[in-house]
Amino acid sequence: MVTPDDRPQVPLRGVLFDRDDTLARTDRGVYREAAAWAAARFGLEAGEAGRRMAATWAAHAEGWWHLRSEEDEAAFWEGYRAELGRTLGLTDAQAGELLAAYPYERFMKPVEDARLVLETLRAWGLKVGVLSNTLPSIGRTLDALGLADLVDVAIATCTVGVHKPEPGAFSFALDALGLEAAEVLFVDDRPENVAAARALGLRAALIDLEGREPGALHRLSDVLGLVQASVEG
């Protein structure tokens, strides 16, 4: 059994999850679908359109860290739309049509058993939170994943102004949940975030959905085993 740590335990009252590669994954098939849609709609070559779309996103993928609100994010997407249009040779209206058909959240899918795991945690009386280094629209993405109704607190770190693994990101999440660090299990796919959470007193577990990291959780449903072990212990 994988255990988050071996320190003396107080009753567990909440589970705080990362989003990407923990609760959700990027659906690579949607990239191909979007490129094919743009090719058919605007007379582009699908393969080249896909490559240019990927390159444009890669150039903007880290440009959201300074955003603080959904209004800031709207301006970010306006800039992205203009650049995407230039890259693909589309008008602003055409680029806007592409982004409307394939918004950011459409490229995500929930991991296996995501809804079942969150439903079970809530049924056991635990609070569920999400803390993600992402854009302000985290609520919209969780809604698109079909998970928003099972999440008590969803925090995009850019709205807080501190990102994981900075301590302030975890402190903000704990305050929002109304729980103490020792009462919360944190689950994330990045070792540096797990280490930072443990240093602050949270119970923490690394998840690796690819199954490459020895000792990590390899399925989201493994979280339920950790919670049960905590309760039984």
Summary of the structure (lengths in Angstrom):
residues: 233
radius of gyration: 19.3
end to end distance: 13.0
largest distance: 62.9
contacts: 742
relative contact order: 0.19
helix: 52%
strand: 14%
